[in-house]
């Protein structure tokens, strides 16, 4: 059987983790990997320096801006740092891709959930 991969993304508090657990409950637990981008970010913080990757230590909704960063207004009028979020996502995406590739190579279904 061909492994399946689900990606569940959205803002904080929208039910991503709940939906991911619901899908996982319908899968074979012996061949299903559940990947959280929050967990990956925490793991990356343990191996990547804060100096080289400062955006990993911020929260996606309030990253500090640098000169030239693209900022966009949120619904509440605050500014969201799009450039900082993309910098934060880059190493997380590499780790997610590695996890999915490994999971597929093992024949496992994979559920990826997170803001990133």
N, C-alpha and C positions, 0 to 999 in steps of 0.2 A: 504494500500500500504506500502511496506517495505521501510523505509528511506534509502537514498543513502548517502554515504560519499565519498568525493573526497579529495585526498591529492595532493597538488601541491608544489613541492620543487625544489629549484635550487639556484644558486648564485644570488647575487644582480644584478639588472638590466636586468634579463632575461625574464621578462614579466609575472611573477607569479601572481601579483596582477591584472593585466589586464585580464589574463585568468580567474582568480577566479571571477571577476566581470562579465565577459562574461557568465560563467556558471550560476552565480546567476541570471542574467537577464532572463534566460530560466526556472528558477524554480519559484515556488509559493512563493512570498515574505513573506507571512504569516506563512510559515512553513519551512523557510530556514535560517540557521545560517552560517554566514561567519566569520571564525576565522583566525586572523593573528598572527603568532608567534611573530612579532615585538610588537604588542599590548599587548600580554600576557607578554612578557619580561618587558615592561614598567609597567604593573600592578604589576608584581612580585617585581620590584624595589621599589614599594611603601610599600611593606609589609615584604620583606626580607632584612636583614641588609647587607650593603656593606662589612662589616668585615667577615661575615659568607659565603657570596656568591659573592666574588669579580668579578668572571667571568661574572656575569650578567651585569656589568657596562662596559664591553669591547665590541668591535665590533667583529663579528665572524671571520673577516679576519685579525685581528691584536691583538689577545689576548696575554698578556704577558705570558712568560713561567716560569715554576717552575722547580726545579731540577727533572730530571727523565721524563719530559714531552716528548711525541713523537712529533717531528717536521718533516714536509715534505716540500719539495721544490714545490713552485707553478710555473706555466708557466712563470711568469715574473722573476723567480729566488729568490723571497723572500721566507721566511720560514713561513709556516702555522702551528699553534699550534693545533694539532689534539686533544691532551688530554684536553686542555683548552676549546676547542669547545664542546667536550663531556660533560665536567663539566657544561658548560653553558646550554647545551640542557637538562640536567637531570630534573631540576625543570620545565622547559618549557614543556617537554613531559608529566609530571604528570598533568599539567594544561590542556594541549590539550586533553589528555585522559579523564579527567573529563568533559570537555566541550562536547566532542563527545558522551560520555555515557549519559549525560543529554539530549542532543539533540535527540539521538535515543529513549530514554525513553519517550520523548514528541512526537515522531513520525515525527520529522523534518529531512529534508535533511541537510547535513553539508558540508561545503567547508573549508578546512584548507589549508592556504598558508603561505609559509615562507621559510627562509634559514634553520630554525631549523627542 
